Amino acid sequence: MGDLFTRKAVGVTGGEADAIKVCCSTAYQRDAVALILGESYHPGGLDLTRRLAGALGLRAGQRVLDVASGPGATAFLLAAELGVEVDGVDLGDRQVAAANAKAAANGLAGRVRFHVGDAERLPLPDESVDAVVCECAFCTFPDKPTAAAEMARVLKPGGRVGITDVALDPGRLHHELKTLAGWVACLADARPVDEYVALLADAGLAVTRRESHDGALAKMVDQIDARLAAFRMARVPGLEGVDFDTARQRTALAARAVRDGIAGYTLLVAEKA
Ligand SMILES: C[S@@+](CC[C@H](N)C(=O)[O-])C[C@H]1O[C@@H](n2cnc3c(N)ncnc32)[C@H](O)[C@@H]1O
């Protein structure tokens, strides 16, 4: 894994793809991530989630799948504010257990459920959900055509997919952001918007809306850097193993990529015929 962590991580083999998935989901279960990222793990936070939900036209009683649900903040918001039922799927078993415990504690266990599963092999039947959401995670799936096909498979005809994700020009990305650390940070395998649109189209999902939210990515990168700086000074418990210098160097590279127009954040809605 050490070798994979530092070298360019593009064109991965099957074994490497599994290692990347394990690394990515393990990384997001660290206490440090919750401290640094906050309640939800994507640019734009819950405000952008609300915008995505609006673009999907979600209605009470509908069934929604959140692919790569992370800490579950999106699922809780959708259930509480829109009255939908949500299934969340994430590879991280500890995140899934914690999110299910939170659902039970908040009396939402009947309407929000989390499952351990891979986005490339979703544990849901064909045509079982009205909508799929996937925030800041599609870019990390090594086999994107299969992940898109899985979203299409579980959607009912006429159902919609809402994705928000990092979009960038891979040819201009700094080589230090093409490592496994960059993969976990949603940069190394992110694609241009047109490529996401084509991947969805190939899966039978026609894009009906695309929006840029690059400012949300810039804000998140700034916020991460500010927290890293503050936590380093304060010596916060749970962050003892964090290499603050390397993390801040990578954050600076990411900030420059956004400033230079190499990386941005995109909202896409697509419909299944
Ligand atoms: C940047 S976080 C986003 C979490 C959540 N969507 C949010 O916005 O708060 C990426 C998430 O993708 C999950 N993940 C990575 N690869 C996955 C896969 N192949 N299948 C399911 N989940 C995956 C990680 O465990 C992590 O929770």
PDBQT file of the ligand as one rigid body, heavy atoms in Angstrom, charges set to zero:
ROOT
HETATM    1  C1  LIG A 301     -16.080  12.153   0.565  1.00  0.00    +0.000 C 
HETATM    2  S1  LIG A 301     -16.983  10.940   1.451  1.00  0.00    +0.000 S 
HETATM    3  C2  LIG A 301     -18.665  11.465   1.095  1.00  0.00    +0.000 C 
HETATM    4  C3  LIG A 301     -19.667  10.909   2.084  1.00  0.00    +0.000 C 
HETATM    5  C4  LIG A 301     -21.099  11.419   1.906  1.00  0.00    +0.000 C 
HETATM    6  N1  LIG A 301     -21.610  11.179   0.586  1.00  0.00    +0.000 N 
HETATM    7  C5  LIG A 301     -21.174  12.892   2.220  1.00  0.00    +0.000 C 
HETATM    8  O1  LIG A 301     -21.264  13.694   1.300  1.00  0.00    +0.000 OA
HETATM    9  O2  LIG A 301     -21.127  13.249   3.408  1.00  0.00    +0.000 OA
HETATM   10  C6  LIG A 301     -16.797   9.500   0.416  1.00  0.00    +0.000 C 
HETATM   11  C7  LIG A 301     -17.499   8.256   0.977  1.00  0.00    +0.000 C 
HETATM   12  O3  LIG A 301     -17.448   7.239  -0.036  1.00  0.00    +0.000 OA
HETATM   13  C8  LIG A 301     -17.351   5.979   0.616  1.00  0.00    +0.000 C 
HETATM   14  N2  LIG A 301     -16.909   5.017  -0.400  1.00  0.00    +0.000 N 
HETATM   15  C9  LIG A 301     -15.732   5.024  -1.074  1.00  0.00    +0.000 A 
HETATM   16  N3  LIG A 301     -15.717   4.035  -1.986  1.00  0.00    +0.000 NA
HETATM   17  C10 LIG A 301     -16.917   3.395  -1.904  1.00  0.00    +0.000 A 
HETATM   18  C11 LIG A 301     -17.504   2.312  -2.601  1.00  0.00    +0.000 A 
HETATM   19  N4  LIG A 301     -16.848   1.675  -3.582  1.00  0.00    +0.000 N 
HETATM   20  N5  LIG A 301     -18.761   1.942  -2.275  1.00  0.00    +0.000 NA
HETATM   21  C12 LIG A 301     -19.439   2.586  -1.275  1.00  0.00    +0.000 A 
HETATM   22  N6  LIG A 301     -18.923   3.616  -0.566  1.00  0.00    +0.000 NA
HETATM   23  C13 LIG A 301     -17.678   4.027  -0.882  1.00  0.00    +0.000 A 
HETATM   24  C14 LIG A 301     -16.386   6.247   1.750  1.00  0.00    +0.000 C 
HETATM   25  O4  LIG A 301     -16.458   5.265   2.751  1.00  0.00    +0.000 OA
HETATM   26  C15 LIG A 301     -16.867   7.633   2.216  1.00  0.00    +0.000 C 
HETATM   27  O5  LIG A 301     -17.845   7.506   3.224  1.00  0.00    +0.000 OA
ENDROOT
TORSDOF 0
